[in-house]
Amino acid sequence: RAYLVEELFAMPEWQSVPSLIRGQMEGLDLRVFLPLQHKEELTGLLLLGAKTSGKGYTLEEIDLLEAVALHAAATMSNARLHEELRFQLQELKETQAQLVQSGKLASVGTLAAGVAHEINNPIFVINGMTEMLLSNPERYLKSPQAEEHLSVIAEMSDRIAKVVQGMLVYSRNDQTAALV
């Protein structure tokens, strides 16, 4: 409801308003004080000064101001709700993008684990056979070049194993980072 300034300043609640605000408002040439409320929530204030005609506000004008204030309060509340909804929608989109990214990283991790498994099985056999041949070269190797070739095979096998291990470590780190 609208309050004439004289009514407002006479209310006991007015004395609990901080003195700085009271002083500023009492210094203005206010005539009508109209709280803008929507669903018992104060959304703003409408402060009206003297009319240019110098006359006071009529009951019809105050009724009209109250109706305008009611609509203004509802509009302000709806605008705030719209802004909150827009913000929540933006947060939802960001969360969705993070989930999609996490899913992609999980797929990369699964793929890396599968590829590593498929590569590590033959490497294990290659390494085992190479070690067996190198452990008893006089029995298995007929030429000095054969031993040299086996050494290269062993080095390359170790190199592949390190690449696979690095790929696994990288994919696990990405998955861990995505979960954090």
Buried (B, 14 or more C-beta within 10 A) or exposed (E): EBBBBEEBBEEEEBEEEEEEEBEEBEEEEBBBBBBBBBEEEEBBEBEBEEEEEEEEBEEEBBEEBBEEBBEBBBEBBEEEEEEEEEEEEEEEEEEEEEEEEBEEBBEBBEEBBEBBEEBBEEBEEBBEBBEEBBEEEEEBBEEEEEBEBBEEBBEEBEEBBEEBEEBBEEBEEBBEEBEE
